[in-house]
Amino acid sequence: MVKNKRSFFAVILAFVMMLTLVACGTSNNNNSKSARKSETEFTGKAIVVYYYGSGNTKRVADFVADELKAETFEIVPVDSYSDDDLNWRDRSSRVNKEHDDTSLQDIELV
């Protein structure tokens, strides 16, 4: 008799825990959907400003601009960057020199 009561209460407890998990999971899912909706509702004007060397940043900027229904603006330096200039692994590359020396960071734009 005691064994049957324990089994019965174990089944009831498992059922209650399962319902609690399902209810919590559903609640969190609804909250995240409403949070995403409010994050993407933008009522002001926006512009996505970007510089890219290899094309990856342009793709991301275009994606963000599409999501925000914003315009894009590409930053173009007068002296364009070569692949060697953009090689951040080379300590003597242009980007590393500009990073390390603040006097080189004022880049003239087109």
Secondary structure, 3 states (H helix, E strand, C coil): CHHHHHHHHHHHHHHHHHHHHHHHHHHHHHHHHHHHHHHHCCCCCCEEEECCCCCHHHHHHHHHHHHHCCEEEECCECCCCCCCCCCCCCCCCHHHHHHHCHHHCCCCEC
